[in-house]
Amino acid sequence: MASNRTVDVLIVGQGLAGTVAAFHLIQRGKSVLVVDNHHHNCASKVAAGLYNPFVFKWITKSWMADELLPELENTYRGMESMLDAKFFHPTGIERIIASSNEQKQWERKSQRPDVASHIDSNFQPLPVPDKGFGRVQISTAGWLDLRTMLSAFRAYLSENDWLIEESFMHDELHVGSPNVYRDISCSHVLFCEGAGVMNNPFFRDLDWKHTKGEVLDVSMPAPELSRCLNYGQFIVPLGGQQHRTGTTYNWDVLDFEPSEEAREKILRNHEAYFGARPEVKEHRAGVRPTSADRRPFAGKHPSHPSIAILNATGSKGVMLAPWSSRQLVEHLLDGRPLHPEIDVARKIGGDA
Ligand SMILES: Cc1cc2nc3c(=O)[nH]c(=O)nc-3n(C[C@H](O)[C@H](O)[C@H](O)COP(=O)(O)OP(=O)(O)OC[C@H]3O[C@@H](n4cnc5c(N)ncnc54)[C@H](O)[C@@H]3O)c2cc1C
């Protein structure tokens, strides 16, 4: 473990948010030290990693999609090149249209240039059945192999002695200028604890509405999928016969335990579409860190400006983390105002 150190930013949590923030800070020439307790089922290790500029349920663009996509691509490509690893897969997602109403909506909306620019109209369909209403290929979608990204970044931090693998103890932090945590001094502490925020005395009382989700890694002999598919449920090709599929949403039970109910639900959906059940290789459950207004929390604590948060990326972490992290880093280093919809100040008073 490092000792008697002074760093610019001490980051708590090396999930997606902490990893992307560390990358952006390092790019800006700042020194970082990351404390992470390696929760085996943290959301980032469970997530499918899909990104998609549309909300299929409503056939609308997702919030800020056109701003988030370029930042996403720059960030993940930049990380791949720094780490000499491959985890960004901009393969597109093929959506199997579910109803005549959805079909009409796609026909109508795809006339609009801001929708048409995300759709590939000359694609080669995947060798899977449709439901009689056709399919649409979202060309600006894809997936991020989060487990590969997190472990490559973890190795990079470790090689540089920028990682402490243990739990951060909030009661040992002396907030000030500088902050002091044990024998470490830092200008800022950045909390990126995901659902672990419930142990954080500074930010646990924000308006949280976490969501449990479960995914299965399965093996199925055919068909071979060359890109992600959504037929009501997603399926991501991991190579060969291996695929990841799900997911579920549960707002009531917020534990990290895989449940029989979720497994059955995912397998039933799979069977109804593919005609057979796949072999389950792995079943994971995690908690999506989510705010009640479904926007990330980024920014400084109003009463303690030397501590900050980046959290609440909900079910869209892959898209939201890079842009929110850039906003936060420019806010901390350059004083640039945050987008008001992600600013944590919207939910925390000056006297909190
Ligand atoms: C089933 C499921 C499917 C999902 N699918 C997708 C998807 O397809 N696309 C998408 O964009 N998003 C998806 N998500 C959401 C996505 O996973 C999250 O938005 C994102 O990963 C959250 O990252 P995070 O870094 O904020 O939190 P986390 O991933 O939870 O990371 C927090 C980190 O902080 C550490 N930590 C916490 N407390 C402490 C402490 N006191 N001391 C030290 N370390 C600590 C934890 O060990 C962990 O490493 C999914 C989530 C789930 C659960």
Ligand as a Chemical Component Dictionary entry (heavy atoms), coordinates in Angstrom:
data_LIG
# 
_chem_comp.id                   LIG 
_chem_comp.type                 NON-POLYMER 
_chem_comp.pdbx_formal_charge   0 
_chem_comp.three_letter_code    LIG 
# 
loop_
_chem_comp_atom.comp_id 
_chem_comp_atom.atom_id 
_chem_comp_atom.alt_atom_id 
_chem_comp_atom.type_symbol 
_chem_comp_atom.charge 
_chem_comp_atom.model_Cartn_x 
_chem_comp_atom.model_Cartn_y 
_chem_comp_atom.model_Cartn_z 
_chem_comp_atom.pdbx_ordinal 
LIG C1  C1  C 0 -27.999 -6.364 -14.684 1  
LIG C2  C2  C 0 -27.454 -5.047 -15.141 2  
LIG C3  C3  C 0 -27.374 -4.784 -16.494 3  
LIG C4  C4  C 0 -26.891 -3.555 -16.935 4  
LIG N1  N1  N 0 -26.770 -3.376 -18.285 5  
LIG C5  C5  C 0 -26.296 -2.190 -18.730 6  
LIG C6  C6  C 0 -26.136 -1.981 -20.135 7  
LIG O1  O1  O 0 -26.362 -2.881 -20.953 8  
LIG N2  N2  N 0 -25.686 -0.759 -20.545 9  
LIG C7  C7  C 0 -25.390 0.239  -19.657 10 
LIG O2  O2  O 0 -25.001 1.318  -20.088 11 
LIG N3  N3  N 0 -25.524 0.056  -18.327 12 
LIG C8  C8  C 0 -25.969 -1.123 -17.850 13 
LIG N4  N4  N 0 -26.102 -1.317 -16.510 14 
LIG C9  C9  C 0 -25.835 -0.176 -15.617 15 
LIG C10 C10 C 0 -24.347 0.028  -15.366 16 
LIG O3  O3  O 0 -23.825 -1.172 -14.889 17 
LIG C11 C11 C 0 -24.137 1.140  -14.355 18 
LIG O4  O4  O 0 -24.705 2.360  -14.811 19 
LIG C12 C12 C 0 -22.653 1.424  -14.105 20 
LIG O5  O5  O 0 -21.895 0.254  -14.233 21 
LIG C13 C13 C 0 -22.451 2.001  -12.731 22 
LIG O6  O6  O 0 -21.066 2.168  -12.523 23 
LIG P1  P1  P 0 -20.509 2.804  -11.179 24 
LIG O7  O7  O 0 -19.044 2.883  -11.334 25 
LIG O8  O8  O 0 -21.245 4.049  -10.846 26 
LIG O9  O9  O 0 -20.912 1.763  -10.025 27 
LIG P2  P2  P 0 -20.371 0.290  -9.722  28 
LIG O10 O10 O 0 -20.193 -0.466 -10.960 29 
LIG O11 O11 O 0 -21.278 -0.259 -8.682  30 
LIG O12 O12 O 0 -18.928 0.515  -9.109  31 
LIG C14 C14 C 0 -18.716 0.993  -7.802  32 
LIG C15 C15 C 0 -17.333 0.571  -7.343  33 
LIG O13 O13 O 0 -17.077 1.169  -6.077  34 
LIG C16 C16 C 0 -16.554 0.196  -5.179  35 
LIG N5  N5  N 0 -16.887 0.659  -3.826  36 
LIG C17 C17 C 0 -18.101 0.986  -3.331  37 
LIG N6  N6  N 0 -17.990 1.402  -2.052  38 
LIG C18 C18 C 0 -16.659 1.358  -1.750  39 
LIG C19 C19 C 0 -15.898 1.661  -0.582  40 
LIG N7  N7  N 0 -16.445 2.129  0.570   41 
LIG N8  N8  N 0 -14.560 1.460  -0.606  42 
LIG C20 C20 C 0 -13.947 1.002  -1.725  43 
LIG N9  N9  N 0 -14.623 0.708  -2.868  44 
LIG C21 C21 C 0 -15.959 0.877  -2.874  45 
LIG C22 C22 C 0 -17.228 -1.101 -5.626  46 
LIG O14 O14 O 0 -16.479 -2.237 -5.222  47 
LIG C23 C23 C 0 -17.210 -0.948 -7.137  48 
LIG O15 O15 O 0 -15.994 -1.405 -7.699  49 
LIG C24 C24 C 0 -26.521 -2.550 -16.016 50 
LIG C25 C25 C 0 -26.565 -2.828 -14.652 51 
LIG C26 C26 C 0 -27.024 -4.059 -14.205 52 
LIG C27 C27 C 0 -27.051 -4.342 -12.726 53 
# 
loop_
_chem_comp_bond.comp_id 
_chem_comp_bond.atom_id_1 
_chem_comp_bond.atom_id_2 
_chem_comp_bond.value_order 
_chem_comp_bond.pdbx_ordinal 
LIG C1  C2  SING 1  
LIG C2  C3  SING 2  
LIG C2  C26 DOUB 3  
LIG C3  C4  DOUB 4  
LIG C4  N1  SING 5  
LIG C4  C24 SING 6  
LIG N1  C5  DOUB 7  
LIG C5  C6  SING 8  
LIG C5  C8  SING 9  
LIG C6  O1  DOUB 10 
LIG C6  N2  SING 11 
LIG N2  C7  SING 12 
LIG C7  O2  DOUB 13 
LIG C7  N3  SING 14 
LIG N3  C8  DOUB 15 
LIG C8  N4  SING 16 
LIG N4  C9  SING 17 
LIG N4  C24 SING 18 
LIG C9  C10 SING 19 
LIG C10 O3  SING 20 
LIG C10 C11 SING 21 
LIG C11 O4  SING 22 
LIG C11 C12 SING 23 
LIG C12 O5  SING 24 
LIG C12 C13 SING 25 
LIG C13 O6  SING 26 
LIG O6  P1  SING 27 
LIG P1  O7  DOUB 28 
LIG P1  O8  SING 29 
LIG P1  O9  SING 30 
LIG O9  P2  SING 31 
LIG P2  O10 DOUB 32 
LIG P2  O11 SING 33 
LIG P2  O12 SING 34 
LIG O12 C14 SING 35 
LIG C14 C15 SING 36 
LIG C15 O13 SING 37 
LIG C15 C23 SING 38 
LIG O13 C16 SING 39 
LIG C16 N5  SING 40 
LIG C16 C22 SING 41 
LIG N5  C17 SING 42 
LIG N5  C21 SING 43 
LIG C17 N6  DOUB 44 
LIG N6  C18 SING 45 
LIG C18 C19 SING 46 
LIG C18 C21 DOUB 47 
LIG C19 N7  SING 48 
LIG C19 N8  DOUB 49 
LIG N8  C20 SING 50 
LIG C20 N9  DOUB 51 
LIG N9  C21 SING 52 
LIG C22 O14 SING 53 
LIG C22 C23 SING 54 
LIG C23 O15 SING 55 
LIG C24 C25 DOUB 56 
LIG C25 C26 SING 57 
LIG C26 C27 SING 58 
# 
